[in-house]
Amino acid sequence: MIKINSRGLSNVRVVEANAPEVLATMLPAGSVSELWVFFPDPWHKSRHHKRRLIQPAFAELAARSLKKGGLWRIATDWSNYAVHVREVLAGSTEFENLHDGERAARTAPSPKCGNPESNPWWAGPRQGRPGTGQHRAHRPNEGVDHVGGWAPRFDGRIRTSFENKAHEAGRMIFDLSYRRI
Ligand SMILES: C[S@@+](CC[C@H](N)C(=O)[O-])C[C@H]1O[C@@H](n2cnc3c(N)ncnc32)[C@H](O)[C@@H]1O
């Protein structure tokens, strides 16, 4: 905001408000070219997942605000939230994933940490009888997410101290990009 002021920019608006309300009441329908939600609070405990910003109701507000063909870009450093976003938007008929199926399986980098159940590259315990070599207990590093759908890193996403902390902690960053149909 200091830079906006010192440079005398007149094409920037800053709003400190609850994002769903901004989408619902401040932005005319079909007025937004791009919507960016970078590192929304992960609410990583299962009992708090309902507090996550990106839910079906928020996706409807996003769809309302965006122009047809408009983009919704999302990034998170929490793999479980990335999967949650992918599931929420897979359930919407108003968005298409620009990178559907991409970076699945072994083409994706392995996560460095996180529990297996929050790790999209973990496909669950192998099926099969114990002792046959097919049955394995949880082995996160062998995990493969067969769904994919991850975008390449968005160049326009400024690297914030928040993202730096995620890298320092060894967490992966997940980008997702959707087009309003
Ligand atoms: C983890 S920080 C990420 C900040 C920044 N986007 C970045 O990439 O570094 C999440 C931010 O979302 C804001 N936030 C959380 N819920 C919100 C809501 N309902 N409406 C608007 N902002 C919200 C928080 O205040 C916080 O600043």
PDBQT file of the ligand as one rigid body, heavy atoms in Angstrom, charges set to zero:
ROOT
HETATM    1  C1  LIG A 201      -1.609 -17.913   5.192  1.00  0.00    +0.000 C 
HETATM    2  S1  LIG A 201      -1.930 -16.245   4.854  1.00  0.00    +0.000 S 
HETATM    3  C2  LIG A 201      -1.385 -16.045   3.163  1.00  0.00    +0.000 C 
HETATM    4  C3  LIG A 201      -1.104 -14.623   2.822  1.00  0.00    +0.000 C 
HETATM    5  C4  LIG A 201      -0.690 -14.324   1.360  1.00  0.00    +0.000 C 
HETATM    6  N1  LIG A 201      -1.781 -14.617   0.436  1.00  0.00    +0.000 N 
HETATM    7  C5  LIG A 201       0.568 -15.037   0.920  1.00  0.00    +0.000 C 
HETATM    8  O1  LIG A 201       0.527 -15.772  -0.064  1.00  0.00    +0.000 OA
HETATM    9  O2  LIG A 201       1.608 -14.900   1.574  1.00  0.00    +0.000 OA
HETATM   10  C6  LIG A 201      -3.713 -16.282   4.716  1.00  0.00    +0.000 C 
HETATM   11  C7  LIG A 201      -4.330 -14.903   4.709  1.00  0.00    +0.000 C 
HETATM   12  O3  LIG A 201      -5.738 -15.033   4.405  1.00  0.00    +0.000 OA
HETATM   13  C8  LIG A 201      -6.436 -14.090   5.189  1.00  0.00    +0.000 C 
HETATM   14  N2  LIG A 201      -7.827 -14.580   5.305  1.00  0.00    +0.000 N 
HETATM   15  C9  LIG A 201      -8.233 -15.683   5.960  1.00  0.00    +0.000 A 
HETATM   16  N3  LIG A 201      -9.569 -15.814   5.839  1.00  0.00    +0.000 NA
HETATM   17  C10 LIG A 201     -10.008 -14.764   5.086  1.00  0.00    +0.000 A 
HETATM   18  C11 LIG A 201     -11.281 -14.332   4.640  1.00  0.00    +0.000 A 
HETATM   19  N4  LIG A 201     -12.375 -15.011   4.933  1.00  0.00    +0.000 N 
HETATM   20  N5  LIG A 201     -11.348 -13.209   3.889  1.00  0.00    +0.000 NA
HETATM   21  C12 LIG A 201     -10.238 -12.502   3.587  1.00  0.00    +0.000 A 
HETATM   22  N6  LIG A 201      -8.992 -12.858   3.994  1.00  0.00    +0.000 NA
HETATM   23  C13 LIG A 201      -8.889 -13.975   4.743  1.00  0.00    +0.000 A 
HETATM   24  C14 LIG A 201      -5.673 -14.041   6.491  1.00  0.00    +0.000 C 
HETATM   25  O4  LIG A 201      -5.912 -12.839   7.163  1.00  0.00    +0.000 OA
HETATM   26  C15 LIG A 201      -4.226 -14.136   5.994  1.00  0.00    +0.000 C 
HETATM   27  O5  LIG A 201      -3.725 -12.860   5.729  1.00  0.00    +0.000 OA
ENDROOT
TORSDOF 0
